[in-house]
């Protein structure tokens, strides 16, 4: 029986998110800082000889063939004309629709894991290009490093950020990302800045242009931001729903997380610059 390879799929936080303009194709030009954290899903990959792509434990309300891990495996299989298949499993810790990039990270882990298992020898640039077909956030997880991003989030430059401990709160609502980006009150004219200026600014000057609209549309998120802001500078990640704050020590983060967990699902995570996925495969 083939041995299963278990690989991490880490979360990300948007420590800055500027929306520059709406593009003619309906998407938005943005600038963001992606930071990886050590809160992860785990993806199991068991190679198959029959060419089938099978997700063994699907997610409620997501059809098997629509799941990003299945789509990622099929895209790689079709692109490389591979005869191999895979059985996939997901040990899910990251909340769906939380702004932590869980689905995109899962897809990236499948691309990298199958590139290894099927011995395809594709480069990271090739895998990132495939990942972009699945979602704008997939390439940052493929590249495996905290990054400054422009365009729709696909133009990446690796950066080294500070690595505090984060308290991450999920207000238990599901955010419609299209709804946020279509909201007429969304800020769409933030002047672009250089990467150097963004890195020089740092927390707490980093902000998220989606936050005002999300707080108005989703009162539980506003409540979580307000609660966390009593203890540190709180921010929204992506379009939410998760909010976060940075702390200098694990002890300080765990102390606030204990109080937060009385009201919200809460995690403590360490900021990273290199993905544990790449560490796991020695890449």
N, C-alpha and C positions, 0 to 999 in steps of 0.2 A: 504494500500500500504506500502511495506517495506521502511524503512527510509534509505537514502543513507549516508554512512560513507565517509567523505572526509579526506584523509591522505596525508601528505607531502612525497615527494621522493627527498631527498637532493642530491646536486652535491658533487663531491669530487675533490680534487686537488692532484696530485702526486708531493710532494715537493722534493722528491728525487727519482730517478729511475736508478738503476745500473743493467746492463745486464751481468750476470756472464758467461753463456755458453749456447750453443744450446744443447738441450737434444736429445736423440735418437728418441723420438716420434715427433720431429720437433718443439716442443714448446721450450721456453727459460726459464732457471733459472734466476730469478731476485730478487732484493731487492728494496723495495719501502716504502715510507712513505705516507700513505693515510691521508689526512686531509679533514674532512667534512666541508661544508660551508652552509650558510643559504639561498642559491639560490636553489629553489625547483620547480619541477613539482608537480602537485596535482592529486592524483588518487581518483576517485569516485568508491565506491563499493556498489552495491545494491543487497542484497541477493535475490535469486530466489528459488522457491520450485520445479521447473521442472527439475533441474539438468543441465540446459544449461549454457554454458560459452559464453557470448556475449560481444564483444567490440563495444560500441555504436558509437564511433568516431575514426575510424582507421586513420592510417598515410599513406599518399600517397606513393606508390611504395613498401609498406610492406603488403603482403597478411595477411588477418585476422588471419589465423591459425599460421602464422610465428611470429606474434608480441609477444615479450617476456612476456607481461602481460597475454596474453591468454595461452601461454605455461606454465607459472608459475601456473596459476589457475588450468589448467588441470593436471599438475604434482601433485599438492597437492591433488586434487580430487581423482586421480587414486591411489595415495600412501595410502590414508586414507580410500578409498572406501566410500567417502562421497556421500550422495544422494542430497546434496544441489548444487545449481548453483550460478551464479553471473552475473550481468550486470556491465561492467566496463566502465569508461570514463577516459580520460587523458587530463588535462589542461597543455599543453606543454610549458615550458619556456626554458628548457635546449636544446641547439642545438644538433641535431643528428650528430654523428661522431665528436663531439667536444672534446673528451677526458675527459669529465666531469662525465662519468659513468651514463648518463641518463637512458638508457635502462636497465642496471643492477639494478639501484636504483628503477626504476618502478617495476621490477620483485620482488625485495625484499619487497617493500611496499605491493604488492599483497599477497605474502606469509604470511607476518605478519598480514596484515589486515584480510585475510580469516581465518587464525588460530584463530583470535579473533571472527570474525562473526560466523564462523561455530562451534565454541567452541570445537576445536580439541585438545587443551592443549598440543601441541607439544612444546618441549623445543627449545631454540635458536640454540643449536648444531644440532638438527635434521633439523631445517629449513635451517641452513647454509649448511648442507650436501646436501639437495635438491637444494639449490641455486647454488651450485657448478656445478650441472648437466646442469645448464642454462648458466653459464658464470663464469670466474675466479674472476670477481669483485663483484659478487652478495653477497658472504659471508660477506664482510666488511660492506655492507649496512644492512644486516640482523643483524649482531652483534651490529651495531649502535654506533661505537666508532672509533675515529681516531686510526690508527694502523700501526705498523711495519709489513711488509709482506714479505715472502720469498716463495720459490718454484715458481709456476706460478702466485703467488699472493694470494694463498689460505691459506698459513700457517700464521696465524694472531696472533699478540700480541698487546693488547690494550696499547696505549701510550697517554701521555698528552703532547700536543704541545702548543707552543705559539698561540695566537688567534688574529692575526692582521686583518686589513681590507684589502681585496684584490680587485684590479682592474683586471677584466677578460675580455679579448678581443677575439672575434671570427673573424678570417680573411676571413670568408665566402668562404672557400674551404672545400672539403670533403677529408679526409685522408684515404687511404687504409692501415689499420693496418697490414694485411698480407704482403702488398707490402713493408712496412717499415721493418718488421722483416725478410723478405727474401732478403733485399738489401745486396749485398756483402760487402758494405762499412760500415755496421752497426758494432759498437763496441760490441764485444761479449766476451771480456776477462777481464772485470773490476774485480780486486781482491775483493772477498767478505770481508765485514767488519762486526763487531758486531753491534748489535742494540745500545749498549751503546756508541760506537764510533760515530755512525750515529747521535744520539741525541746530543752528545757533539759538533759535528761539527756545525750543525745549518746553517741557511741562513747567508751569501750568498755562503757558500761552497757547499751546496747541488746542485746537477746537474742532468741532464737527458741525458742518453746515446743515446737516440733517436734523440736528438735535431739537431745534425750536419747533419744527413741523411735527416731529415724532412725539414730543411732549404734549403737544396740543391734541394730536389724534389718539394718543394712548395714555390716559391718565395713570395707569399702573406704572408705566415707565417714568413718568414725571415724578411719581411718589418715590420710586426707587432712587432716582437721581437726587431728589431732595434729601432723602434719608442719608445717602452715602456722602453727600456734600457737607453734612454736619461733622464728618470725620476726616475728610480729605477732599482734594479736587476731583470731582466725579465727572465722568464722560460717557457718552454713548459710543459703542463700537459699530461701525458700518451704519446700517439703518436700524439697528437693534434687532431683537429686544434687549440684549444684554447691556449692562452698564458696568463700569469698572473704576477703580481708583488704585493708585500706586502707593506703595509703602516701602520704606527703606529696609525693613527687616521682616523676616518670616514671622517673628513673634508679634509684631505690631499688626501685620495682616491677619494672622489667626485670631487675634483678640477682637478685631472688628468683625471678622467673618462669623465668629460665634454669636455675636449680637444680631448680625444680619440674618443668620440662618433661622432665627426665631420668626422671621417674617417672609423670607424669600429663599428659594433654592440658591445656594451660595457655594463658590469654590475659591480656594487659594491656589494661585499658579505663579510659577517663577518665570520671569521674562527671559527669553533666549534670543540669541542671534543666529544660531545654527540649528537646523531641524534635527530632532532625534531620529527621524527616518533615515537621514543620510549617515548619522552615526551608526545606526543599526546595520546598515549595509556596507559601512566602511567607505562611503563615497565622498 
